[in-house]
Amino acid sequence: MPGIRRSIYKSPAQLRLMREPGLATADSLDAVRAAVRPGVTTLELDAIAERAIVARGGRPNFALEPGYRHTICASVNDEVVHGVPGDRTLRAGDILSVDSGAILDGWNGDAAFTVVLEDPSRPDLVAERRALNEVTEQALWHGIAALATASHLNEVGEAVEAYILSQGDYGILTDYVGHGIGRRMHEPPPVYNYSVRQKGPEVRPGLVVAIEPMVVAGAPDTYVRDDGWTVATEDGSSAAHWEHSVAVHEDGVWVLTAHDGGAQGLRRFGIAPAPPA
């Protein structure tokens, strides 16, 4: 009905239904990670991700976005997010971010990882990109850990930003942020990767969000390439992107897009995730 705002909080039954698309998303990223090597094309990785999602009974939800027809986004080197798979061949020393999502029984999953390919001939470049990647991944886990104890959602962005800034002179994208997820891949509320004045919605059972820090080695200014999708850094600096879909419920948090629910990533924070009952 007009004027009635849809709740951002899911029921316990709905949270349970979100586990399978989360696992299908995790399967696709695991399959891609195992196939990453110099010489493989990003389109080949796209096909690998699609097969993994279909094998779990799902469909790629990225392909349902108007104008997009691929399973993953594959962003290389100075590309931050939304890189379109194609005939580009990965090379030694590349930093690759892969974003994937699945829809199953009308519910969505969304997650991303970044990897740096080995290159013994360019150890300094590889070390720089590995450091960027590590900072971005750990920023994600700092955000998830903050969600587990937060009273309001924007405490997540505060934690993400504080960690990144403590690690060096990195740039945090502000034009692209995380989001709620459920029946649609992108739902309210926005999930910032930096501190904002507003507190944001309450963190309480039923909240499901995709937390996704996007960090660059240089300035955070970006532009969209001629394909209309790929977001790249203006100064050509390297970029990294990590993401998980996370559910808050009565017994704590559960990372829907991690096979262990986030246990390994949250262990250092003394947090033991629990699956939705």
HUNOR-V916457 format. One record per residue. N is the residue number from 1. RES is the residue in one letter. PSI is psi in radians with two decimals (999 if undefined). BURIAL is + if it has 9 or more other ideal C-beta (glycine too) atoms within 8 Angstrom, else -. D_LAST is the distance of its C-alpha to the last C-alpha in Angstrom with 2 decimals. Layout:
# HUNOR-V916457
n=N res=RES psi=PSI burial=BURIAL d_last=D_LAST
n=N res=RES psi=PSI burial=BURIAL d_last=D_LAST
This chain:
# HUNOR-V916457
n=1 res=M psi=2.52 burial=- d_last=31.15
n=2 res=P psi=2.43 burial=- d_last=33.35
n=3 res=G psi=-0.14 burial=- d_last=32.58
n=4 res=I psi=2.15 burial=- d_last=28.90
n=5 res=R psi=2.28 burial=- d_last=26.68
n=6 res=R psi=2.37 burial=- d_last=23.41
n=7 res=S psi=2.51 burial=- d_last=20.48
n=8 res=I psi=-0.04 burial=+ d_last=19.15
n=9 res=Y psi=2.33 burial=- d_last=15.69
n=10 res=K psi=2.74 burial=+ d_last=13.07
n=11 res=S psi=2.84 burial=- d_last=10.88
n=12 res=P psi=-0.67 burial=+ d_last=7.07
n=13 res=A psi=-0.67 burial=- d_last=8.45
n=14 res=Q psi=-0.65 burial=+ d_last=10.78
n=15 res=L psi=-0.69 burial=+ d_last=8.70
n=16 res=R psi=-0.66 burial=- d_last=7.34
n=17 res=L psi=-0.37 burial=+ d_last=11.10
n=18 res=M psi=-0.12 burial=+ d_last=12.21
n=19 res=R psi=-0.73 burial=+ d_last=11.22
n=20 res=E psi=-0.81 burial=+ d_last=14.20
n=21 res=P psi=-0.53 burial=+ d_last=16.83
n=22 res=G psi=-0.73 burial=+ d_last=15.90
n=23 res=L psi=-0.60 burial=+ d_last=16.53
n=24 res=A psi=-0.69 burial=+ d_last=19.64
n=25 res=T psi=-0.78 burial=+ d_last=20.87
n=26 res=A psi=-0.71 burial=+ d_last=20.43
n=27 res=D psi=-0.75 burial=+ d_last=22.34
n=28 res=S psi=-0.69 burial=+ d_last=25.10
n=29 res=L psi=-0.64 burial=+ d_last=25.62
n=30 res=D psi=-0.74 burial=+ d_last=25.70
n=31 res=A psi=-0.72 burial=+ d_last=28.30
n=32 res=V psi=-0.78 burial=+ d_last=30.35
n=33 res=R psi=-0.69 burial=+ d_last=30.32
n=34 res=A psi=-0.38 burial=- d_last=31.70
n=35 res=A psi=-0.15 burial=+ d_last=34.44
n=36 res=V psi=2.20 burial=+ d_last=35.68
n=37 res=R psi=2.79 burial=- d_last=39.26
n=38 res=P psi=2.39 burial=+ d_last=42.70
n=39 res=G psi=-0.33 burial=- d_last=44.10
n=40 res=V psi=2.54 burial=+ d_last=40.98
n=41 res=T psi=2.75 burial=+ d_last=40.83
n=42 res=T psi=-0.47 burial=+ d_last=38.00
n=43 res=L psi=-0.60 burial=+ d_last=38.26
n=44 res=E psi=-0.70 burial=+ d_last=37.73
n=45 res=L psi=-0.63 burial=+ d_last=34.52
n=46 res=D psi=-0.78 burial=+ d_last=33.48
n=47 res=A psi=-0.65 burial=+ d_last=34.02
n=48 res=I psi=-0.77 burial=+ d_last=32.05
n=49 res=A psi=-0.74 burial=+ d_last=28.99
n=50 res=E psi=-0.78 burial=+ d_last=29.37
n=51 res=R psi=-0.69 burial=+ d_last=29.60
n=52 res=A psi=-0.69 burial=+ d_last=26.38
n=53 res=I psi=-0.78 burial=+ d_last=24.44
n=54 res=V psi=-0.66 burial=+ d_last=26.18
n=55 res=A psi=-0.45 burial=- d_last=25.55
n=56 res=R psi=0.04 burial=+ d_last=21.78
n=57 res=G psi=0.16 burial=- d_last=22.46
n=58 res=G psi=-3.05 burial=+ d_last=22.47
n=59 res=R psi=2.60 burial=+ d_last=25.33
n=60 res=P psi=2.15 burial=+ d_last=26.54
n=61 res=N psi=-0.35 burial=+ d_last=25.80
n=62 res=F psi=-0.62 burial=+ d_last=28.60
n=63 res=A psi=-0.18 burial=+ d_last=31.06
n=64 res=L psi=-0.15 burial=- d_last=30.06
n=65 res=E psi=2.31 burial=- d_last=31.35
n=66 res=P psi=2.17 burial=- d_last=34.85
n=67 res=G psi=-0.08 burial=- d_last=37.52
n=68 res=Y psi=2.41 burial=+ d_last=35.32
n=69 res=R psi=0.30 burial=- d_last=35.24
n=70 res=H psi=2.92 burial=+ d_last=33.63
n=71 res=T psi=-0.67 burial=+ d_last=30.27
n=72 res=I psi=2.91 burial=+ d_last=30.47
n=73 res=C psi=2.29 burial=+ d_last=32.38
n=74 res=A psi=1.89 burial=+ d_last=34.52
n=75 res=S psi=2.20 burial=+ d_last=36.26
n=76 res=V psi=2.29 burial=+ d_last=38.99
n=77 res=N psi=-1.75 burial=- d_last=40.79
n=78 res=D psi=0.04 burial=+ d_last=41.64
n=79 res=E psi=2.23 burial=+ d_last=39.18
n=80 res=V psi=-0.97 burial=+ d_last=36.13
n=81 res=V psi=2.89 burial=+ d_last=33.91
n=82 res=H psi=0.39 burial=+ d_last=34.26
n=83 res=G psi=2.32 burial=+ d_last=36.72
n=84 res=V psi=2.18 burial=+ d_last=37.62
n=85 res=P psi=2.55 burial=+ d_last=37.71
n=86 res=G psi=-2.60 burial=- d_last=41.22
n=87 res=D psi=0.16 burial=- d_last=43.99
n=88 res=R psi=2.25 burial=- d_last=43.68
n=89 res=T psi=2.26 burial=- d_last=43.87
n=90 res=L psi=2.53 burial=+ d_last=42.05
n=91 res=R psi=2.76 burial=- d_last=44.44
n=92 res=A psi=2.39 burial=+ d_last=44.38
n=93 res=G psi=-0.22 burial=+ d_last=43.41
n=94 res=D psi=2.61 burial=+ d_last=41.39
n=95 res=I psi=2.18 burial=+ d_last=38.19
n=96 res=L psi=2.21 burial=+ d_last=35.77
n=97 res=S psi=2.29 burial=+ d_last=32.66
n=98 res=V psi=2.15 burial=+ d_last=30.47
n=99 res=D psi=2.34 burial=+ d_last=28.00
n=100 res=S psi=2.77 burial=+ d_last=26.00
n=101 res=G psi=2.69 burial=+ d_last=23.48
n=102 res=A psi=2.61 burial=+ d_last=22.07
n=103 res=I psi=2.34 burial=+ d_last=21.19
n=104 res=L psi=2.16 burial=+ d_last=19.36
n=105 res=D psi=0.60 burial=- d_last=18.87
n=106 res=G psi=0.09 burial=- d_last=19.92
n=107 res=W psi=2.66 burial=+ d_last=17.48
n=108 res=N psi=2.65 burial=+ d_last=18.82
n=109 res=G psi=2.70 burial=+ d_last=18.57
n=110 res=D psi=2.22 burial=+ d_last=21.31
n=111 res=A psi=2.87 burial=+ d_last=22.39
n=112 res=A psi=2.71 burial=+ d_last=25.71
n=113 res=F psi=2.88 burial=+ d_last=27.56
n=114 res=T psi=2.53 burial=+ d_last=31.19
n=115 res=V psi=2.59 burial=+ d_last=33.46
n=116 res=V psi=2.18 burial=+ d_last=37.09
n=117 res=L psi=2.47 burial=+ d_last=39.37
n=118 res=E psi=2.54 burial=- d_last=41.80
n=119 res=D psi=1.61 burial=+ d_last=45.43
n=120 res=P psi=-0.38 burial=- d_last=47.77
n=121 res=S psi=-0.25 burial=- d_last=50.55
n=122 res=R psi=1.11 burial=+ d_last=48.77
n=123 res=P psi=-0.60 burial=- d_last=47.06
n=124 res=D psi=-0.76 burial=- d_last=47.26
n=125 res=L psi=-0.78 burial=+ d_last=45.56
n=126 res=V psi=-0.74 burial=+ d_last=42.77
n=127 res=A psi=-0.71 burial=- d_last=42.29
n=128 res=E psi=-0.76 burial=+ d_last=42.18
n=129 res=R psi=-0.61 burial=+ d_last=39.61
n=130 res=R psi=-0.70 burial=+ d_last=37.45
n=131 res=A psi=-0.77 burial=+ d_last=37.54
n=132 res=L psi=-0.77 burial=+ d_last=36.53
n=133 res=N psi=-0.75 burial=+ d_last=33.65
n=134 res=E psi=-0.75 burial=- d_last=32.41
n=135 res=V psi=-0.74 burial=+ d_last=32.65
n=136 res=T psi=-0.76 burial=+ d_last=30.68
n=137 res=E psi=-0.79 burial=+ d_last=27.84
n=138 res=Q psi=-0.52 burial=+ d_last=27.63
n=139 res=A psi=-0.69 burial=+ d_last=27.86
n=140 res=L psi=-0.82 burial=+ d_last=24.67
n=141 res=W psi=-0.56 burial=+ d_last=22.87
n=142 res=H psi=-0.67 burial=+ d_last=24.56
n=143 res=G psi=-0.73 burial=+ d_last=23.19
n=144 res=I psi=-0.72 burial=+ d_last=19.57
n=145 res=A psi=-0.68 burial=+ d_last=20.11
n=146 res=A psi=-0.69 burial=+ d_last=21.67
n=147 res=L psi=-0.61 burial=+ d_last=18.77
n=148 res=A psi=-0.39 burial=+ d_last=16.56
n=149 res=T psi=-0.01 burial=- d_last=19.09
n=150 res=A psi=2.65 burial=+ d_last=20.83
n=151 res=S psi=-0.49 burial=- d_last=21.55
n=152 res=H psi=2.60 burial=+ d_last=22.93
n=153 res=L psi=-0.62 burial=+ d_last=22.44
n=154 res=N psi=-0.05 burial=+ d_last=26.00
n=155 res=E psi=-0.42 burial=+ d_last=25.56
n=156 res=V psi=-0.86 burial=+ d_last=24.17
n=157 res=G psi=-0.64 burial=+ d_last=27.60
n=158 res=E psi=-0.75 burial=+ d_last=29.41
n=159 res=A psi=-0.72 burial=+ d_last=27.73
n=160 res=V psi=-0.87 burial=+ d_last=28.36
n=161 res=E psi=-0.80 burial=+ d_last=31.96
n=162 res=A psi=-0.72 burial=+ d_last=32.73
n=163 res=Y psi=-0.84 burial=+ d_last=31.73
n=164 res=I psi=-0.80 burial=+ d_last=33.68
n=165 res=L psi=-0.46 burial=- d_last=36.74
n=166 res=S psi=-0.25 burial=- d_last=36.72
n=167 res=Q psi=-0.14 burial=- d_last=37.14
n=168 res=G psi=-2.97 burial=- d_last=40.20
n=169 res=D psi=1.25 burial=- d_last=41.82
n=170 res=Y psi=2.73 burial=+ d_last=39.23
n=171 res=G psi=2.38 burial=+ d_last=38.81
n=172 res=I psi=2.15 burial=+ d_last=35.57
n=173 res=L psi=2.39 burial=+ d_last=35.45
n=174 res=T psi=-0.29 burial=- d_last=35.22
n=175 res=D psi=-0.28 burial=- d_last=35.83
n=176 res=Y psi=2.30 burial=- d_last=32.55
n=177 res=V psi=3.06 burial=+ d_last=29.13
n=178 res=G psi=-3.01 burial=+ d_last=25.40
n=179 res=H psi=2.85 burial=+ d_last=23.59
n=180 res=G psi=2.83 burial=+ d_last=20.59
n=181 res=I psi=2.56 burial=+ d_last=19.08
n=182 res=G psi=-1.99 burial=+ d_last=17.45
n=183 res=R psi=-0.52 burial=- d_last=19.63
n=184 res=R psi=2.66 burial=- d_last=22.47
n=185 res=M psi=-0.65 burial=+ d_last=22.78
n=186 res=H psi=1.94 burial=- d_last=24.52
n=187 res=E psi=2.85 burial=+ d_last=23.34
n=188 res=P psi=2.68 burial=- d_last=24.01
n=189 res=P psi=2.85 burial=+ d_last=23.85
n=190 res=P psi=2.57 burial=- d_last=26.06
n=191 res=V psi=1.82 burial=+ d_last=24.95
n=192 res=Y psi=2.63 burial=+ d_last=28.16
n=193 res=N psi=0.34 burial=+ d_last=29.13
n=194 res=Y psi=2.90 burial=+ d_last=31.65
n=195 res=S psi=2.35 burial=- d_last=32.28
n=196 res=V psi=2.85 burial=- d_last=32.96
n=197 res=R psi=-0.69 burial=- d_last=34.26
n=198 res=Q psi=2.64 burial=- d_last=31.55
n=199 res=K psi=-0.51 burial=- d_last=28.33
n=200 res=G psi=3.11 burial=+ d_last=26.20
n=201 res=P psi=2.82 burial=- d_last=23.25
n=202 res=E psi=2.48 burial=- d_last=20.99
n=203 res=V psi=1.90 burial=+ d_last=18.05
n=204 res=R psi=2.92 burial=- d_last=15.22
n=205 res=P psi=2.37 burial=- d_last=11.64
n=206 res=G psi=-0.23 burial=+ d_last=11.88
n=207 res=L psi=2.26 burial=+ d_last=14.65
n=208 res=V psi=2.15 burial=+ d_last=14.91
n=209 res=V psi=2.66 burial=+ d_last=18.19
n=210 res=A psi=1.97 burial=+ d_last=20.35
n=211 res=I psi=2.22 burial=+ d_last=22.25
n=212 res=E psi=1.45 burial=+ d_last=25.48
n=213 res=P psi=2.40 burial=+ d_last=28.48
n=214 res=M psi=2.02 burial=+ d_last=31.76
n=215 res=V psi=2.49 burial=+ d_last=34.47
n=216 res=V psi=2.73 burial=+ d_last=38.12
n=217 res=A psi=-0.28 burial=+ d_last=40.83
n=218 res=G psi=-2.36 burial=+ d_last=43.30
n=219 res=A psi=2.61 burial=+ d_last=43.42
n=220 res=P psi=0.12 burial=+ d_last=40.45
n=221 res=D psi=2.35 burial=- d_last=42.71
n=222 res=T psi=2.94 burial=+ d_last=41.83
n=223 res=Y psi=2.83 burial=- d_last=43.21
n=224 res=V psi=2.25 burial=- d_last=42.13
n=225 res=R psi=3.04 burial=+ d_last=44.12
n=226 res=D psi=-0.30 burial=- d_last=46.16
n=227 res=D psi=-0.13 burial=- d_last=43.43
n=228 res=G psi=0.02 burial=- d_last=41.76
n=229 res=W psi=-0.92 burial=+ d_last=38.46
n=230 res=T psi=2.15 burial=+ d_last=38.96
n=231 res=V psi=2.12 burial=+ d_last=38.74
n=232 res=A psi=2.75 burial=+ d_last=41.07
n=233 res=T psi=2.45 burial=+ d_last=42.44
n=234 res=E psi=-0.57 burial=- d_last=45.88
n=235 res=D psi=0.06 burial=- d_last=47.22
n=236 res=G psi=0.17 burial=- d_last=46.04
n=237 res=S psi=2.75 burial=+ d_last=43.83
n=238 res=S psi=2.70 burial=+ d_last=40.88
n=239 res=A psi=2.70 burial=+ d_last=37.34
n=240 res=A psi=2.67 burial=+ d_last=33.78
n=241 res=H psi=2.19 burial=+ d_last=30.41
n=242 res=W psi=2.56 burial=+ d_last=26.87
n=243 res=E psi=2.52 burial=+ d_last=23.65
n=244 res=H psi=2.61 burial=+ d_last=19.86
n=245 res=S psi=2.23 burial=+ d_last=17.29
n=246 res=V psi=2.34 burial=+ d_last=14.75
n=247 res=A psi=2.41 burial=+ d_last=11.71
n=248 res=V psi=2.31 burial=+ d_last=11.42
n=249 res=H psi=-3.07 burial=+ d_last=8.47
n=250 res=E psi=-0.56 burial=- d_last=8.48
n=251 res=D psi=0.16 burial=- d_last=8.21
n=252 res=G psi=-2.43 burial=+ d_last=10.59
n=253 res=V psi=2.75 burial=+ d_last=11.29
n=254 res=W psi=2.19 burial=+ d_last=10.68
n=255 res=V psi=1.86 burial=+ d_last=13.82
n=256 res=L psi=-0.48 burial=+ d_last=13.16
n=257 res=T psi=0.33 burial=+ d_last=16.76
n=258 res=A psi=2.34 burial=+ d_last=16.94
n=259 res=H psi=-0.50 burial=- d_last=16.31
n=260 res=D psi=0.20 burial=- d_last=15.39
n=261 res=G psi=0.15 burial=+ d_last=13.17
n=262 res=G psi=0.19 burial=+ d_last=16.25
n=263 res=A psi=-0.79 burial=+ d_last=16.71
n=264 res=Q psi=-0.77 burial=- d_last=20.41
n=265 res=G psi=-0.52 burial=+ d_last=21.22
n=266 res=L psi=-0.14 burial=+ d_last=19.60
n=267 res=R psi=-0.70 burial=+ d_last=21.00
n=268 res=R psi=-0.32 burial=- d_last=24.30
n=269 res=F psi=0.04 burial=- d_last=22.79
n=270 res=G psi=0.43 burial=- d_last=21.19
n=271 res=I psi=2.24 burial=+ d_last=17.65
n=272 res=A psi=1.88 burial=- d_last=14.93
n=273 res=P psi=2.69 burial=+ d_last=12.08
n=274 res=A psi=2.41 burial=+ d_last=8.47
n=275 res=P psi=2.61 burial=- d_last=6.18
n=276 res=P psi=2.33 burial=+ d_last=3.80
n=277 res=A psi=999 burial=- d_last=0.00
